[in-house]
């Protein structure tokens, strides 16, 4: 089973999505269409800025958006 975790960092105004395994193509395309990009060095998906639509997508996928508490 895949685990998805969403975070937001007010310091850089970015939303991040952590996935425990490779995403299915449909979900990958949904994230890409919403403006998320794969960040291979960080091993996560990142949106360049917070928007209501992006936050709603992550809430739909993860149920909640936590605080980004790691140094990126």
N, C-alpha and C positions, 0 to 999 in steps of 0.2 A: 504494500500500500504506500502511496506517495504522500509525503507530508509537505505542505506549503506553509510558509511563514512570511507575513508582510510586516514591514517596518517603515517608519517615517523619521527623517532627521530634519528638524527645523534649522539646524546650522547650515545645511546646504540645500534645503527645500526639495529633497529627493525622496521618492518612494522606492523601496527595494523589495524584491520577492526572492525568497530562498526556497529552493526545491530540493527534496531529498534524492530525486532521481530525474532522469531525462523526461522532459515534458512531451505529452502527445502532440502531434502536429497541429491539431485544431486549437489547442490551448496556446501553443507557441504563436500561432498566427493571430490569435485574439490579443495576446499581449503585444505583439509587434504592431498590430493595427492601432493599439491604444498609445503607442509611442515608447514602449519599453524596449530596451536593447540588452543583449547578453554582455555581461562584463566578465570575460574569462579569468582575469587575474583575481577577481573577487569571488568568482563562482556563484554569481547571482544575476538576476535581471534588475535593471535600474531604469527609472523614468527621470528625464532631465529636470523635471519640476513637478510639484504637486498640482493636480487639477481635480475638481469634483468627480469627473468621469473616471479618472484613473483610481482615485480612492474608492469609488463605488465598485469598480472591477475587483480590486483587492479584497474589499469587504465581502463581495460575493464569493470569491474563491477561498478566503481564509477565515472569514467570520469576524476578524478583528485586525487592527493595525497597531502594532506595538511600537515602542520607542526604539530607535536605532541606538544601541549602546556600545557599539564597537568602534574602534578607530579605523577608518577606512583609508 
